[in-house]
Amino acid sequence: MDLKYNKYFDQRIKCPICLSDKTKKVFDKPFLNKEIIDFIDNYYKNKIPHYVFENTNYSIKKCLNCTGLFQEYIFNNSYMGELYENWISKKDSLKKKEDFSVYNFSRYVNDLEKISLYLNKKPKDISILEYGMGWGYWSRIAHSMNFDVSGFEVSQSRINYASKNNIKIISNIDNLKNLSFDFIYSFAVFEHISNPYEMLKCLKSLLNEKGLIYIYVPNGIFAENKFNKSWRASKDSLHPLEHINCFNRKSLRILAQKLNLKIKYNVFYPRYKNLLSIYKEPIKHIYNNTFSTGVFLKANK
């Protein structure tokens, strides 16, 4: 018997990645199934009351068009806000950033350097939007390098934190309508949002003529294979409640095509810094241009 979803959840019928209505269910168990609710209790430290999950299933569907996976039932806007603002530990989330190594920060610097080279502009002449800024660490590095950077974020605690570091904050999507950017950066965000197609459509409208959008999402190419008799809920590309969309390279390509965007190859060429990089960089370059779920998108003319 199909379980009706409750008032705390919304149901997604069509694929949120490509909008196809051709889908099939690959997994379906009640959220209150012991294996699932034990994971939720442990991960969210017993903050989420069990009554919100009554009569609702952890249901995973596969799109037969783009091959992406998605959670059929997701928290509504109000409870999604509750999840990210109160139920996810802000202390633990911030600590991950505070504990960054020099290597983490150097990756930010290297990426921004390559963007400047690709666009052939000085940092002060490059306008950047970080969509889903979080605590603002990437934007802080960009700001320190003299890029004209703005950060979009909906979490008030994260907005307050980033505001103390001189980042231009955009907290309402309507405030973006009259702006345009040379580069839009969104790292590990699209797996969390209810409407990736509509959001990418919005971001495309903010892109300058020669600009680029960069999207990174966890690679879920093998996610469907995990739904077998030994399946256990875990923090992976289909993390219950949070990673509600699961992408692979094909699903990103089809999403881009539907919005008249194309994947731009060879944005970042290999950089040889030492003997080891002579071996690693070409492999990484091939992976980035073939299998990776971190893609640069450019509008078709």
N, C-alpha and C positions, 0 to 999 in steps of 0.2 A: 504493500500500500504506500502510495506517495504521501509524504508528510508535507503539510502546509507550512510555509515559512511564516514567521511571526512578525510583530510590529517593529522589532529591533533590526530586522534585516530587509534588504531589497533583493529581488530576484532578477538575474540577468538571463534573458532568453537567447538573445543573439550574441555572437562572438564580439566582445568589446574591442578586439584588435582590428578585425576587418569588416565587421558588421554582418557577416554571413549568418543565415539562420540554419545552415546545414551543420549540425553538431551531433555528437553522440556522447553518452555518459560513460566515463571510464572508471569512476569510483563513487560510492554513495554509502555513507554511514552516518548515523546521528552524531551530532556534536557531543552528545552526552554518552556516547560509547566510551567505555573506560579508557581505552588506549588514547583516544583523542582528548578527552577532558582532563586526563592525568597530565598530558603534555601541556595543555593550556594552563592548568593550575600551577604547574612547576615553572613554566616559562614566565608567566605574568604574576607569579608570587601570590596566587590566590586572590588577586584584586578583582577579577571579573566574576560577578555573581552568576551562578548556574542557571537562574531562571531566564536569562536572556537567550539561552540556547534551546529552550524547550520547543519541541515540534519543528526543529530545523536540522537539516542534514549538512554535513561537510560533503558537498557534491562537486565533483570535478568533471568538467565537460571538455571534449576535444573538438576543435573546429576542423571540419573536413575540408575546408578551403585553404586556410593558412597554416594548419597543423598546430597552432598554438593551443595551450590549455588554459582554462580559467575556472575559478570558483564560482559556482552558480549563485550561491547565496552569500551576500556580503553585508556587513554592517551598513545601516543607513547613514546619512551625512552626520547626524547628531552623534551617533554612537561610534562612528569612525573618528570623530573629533575626540571623543572620550578615550578611545583606544590610544591615540597618539599623544594626547596631552596628559592623561592621568594614569592609564593602566600600564603603558610601557614606562619602565624606569628611566626618568630623565637623568638621574645620577649616573646610571650605568651607560646610557647613551652618550652623555657628555664625556665620561671618562675614556671611552674608546678614542675620542678625538684628542683629549688631553695627553694620552699616552702615545701619541704618534711618534714614530722615530724620525730621524733626519731623512731616512730613505723615503718615507711617505711624503714629506714636504718637498723633497727634491723631485719627486714625480710630478707634483703640481707645477713646480717651476719649469721643468722640462716640457710639459705639455703646453704651458702658456708661451714658452719661447717658440715652440713649433707653430703655434697659432699665429704669432706675430710674423714669422717667416712666411707662412703660407699666404696670409693676407697681404704681405708686403707693406706693412704699416708699422709705425711706432706704437708702443702700447697706449700712449695718451690719445691716439686717434682711433682706437678700437673699442667699440661699445659692446659690452658683454652682459648677457642675462644668465644668471644661474637659476634655473627653475628647480625648485625643491632644495633650497639653500641649507636647510637644517641649521646647524650651529654656526655656519658661515665660515668655516676654516678655508675652504677653497677660495671663496670670494675675498677673504682677508689677504691671502697670498697675492691674488690678482690685483687687489687695491694697492698693496705694497710695491708692486711692480709698475704702478702708474697706469694700469688699465682703467677704463671708464666702466666700472662694474656695478650692476644692480642685482639684488637677490630677491627672488620671490619665495615666500614662505607663508604658511597658514598657522603654524603653531606659535601661539603668543609667547610661550617661554623661550622658544628659539629666536623669535623676533627680538625680544628684549635683550637676549644675550648678544646677538649679532649687532644690534644698534649701538652697543657700547664700543664697537670697534670700527666706527665710521663707515659702515656699509650702507649704501642706499637701499632701503627696504621697500618692497612692493608686497602688500599683504592682501590686495583685492585684485582679482584678475581683470576687472573692468578698468583699473588704472593703467593697464598695459596697452590699451587700444590705440593710443596716439603715439606710441613709442616704436622704435625700430632698432635692430641690433645687427652687428656684424657677426656675432658668434653667440649661440645659445647652448648652454651646457647643462645637461641633466644626467646626473650619475646616481644610479640605483633608486629611481623614483617611479618609473612607469610600471613597475611590477606592483606598486602599491595603490594606484589610482583606479577609480571605477570606470573611467571612460578614456582609455589611451588614444583611441582614434580621434575623438573630439578635441583632446588636449593637444595632440600633435598638429591638428588642423589650426588651432589657435596659435601655436608657436610659429607655424609656417607664415601666418599672416604678419608676424612681427619681424620677419627676417629681411634684411637688406638684400638688394639684388644679387650681390656676389657672396652673401653670407652663408654660414654653415650652422647646422644643428648637430650637436653630438649627444647621442643617447647611449647609455650603458645600462643593461639589465642582466640579471643572472641568466646563465645559459641553461635552458631546460630541455636540451635535445634528447636526454635520456630519461626525463622525468616520468613519462608514461610507463616505462618499464618497472618502476618501483612499486606500482600498485599490484602487488601479488599477495599471496597468503602470508608472507612474512613482513608486510608493510607495517611501519611504525611512523607515527607523526614525528616530524623533526623540523629543525630550522634549515630549510633548503629552498629550492626554487619555487616550491608550492607550500610555503610556510602557512599553516592555518591562520586565518584572519588578516594576515599582513601581505604576503605575496599572493595576491589574488589573481594576477595574470602571469602566465608562464610562457616565455618567448623562446624561439630559436632563430637562427639566421633567416630561414624562409619566411617566418611570420613577420619579421621586421621588414624584409624586402617587399612583401605583399602590402603591409601597412603603408610603407613609403609610396609604392606605386599607386595606391588608391587616392593618395593626396598629391599626385603628380610631383613626387620627390624621387630622387635617385640616390643610391648609395655612392658616395664619392670615395674612390680608391686612392691609395698612395698619398694620403694627406701627410702622414708621418713616415718618412723614409728611415731606414735603419741608421742608427748612430753607433759608430764603432769607437768605444772608449778604451778597451783593453783587449787582451787576447781572447778572453772568454766571450766577449761580445761578438767576436767574429763568427762564432758558432750560434750564439743565442739570438742575435738580432735578426738574421734572415728567417729563422724559424718563426719567431714572433711576428715578423712582417707578413709571412705567408698566412699564418693563422688569423691575423687581424683582417686580412683581405678575403678570407674564405669562410671561416667558421665562427668567428667571434660575434658575440652579441653586444659589442660596443661598435656603433656605426656612426659615420659622418654622413649627414644628409644635405643635399643641395637641391634647390628648386629647378625643375626642368624649364627650359626657356620655351 
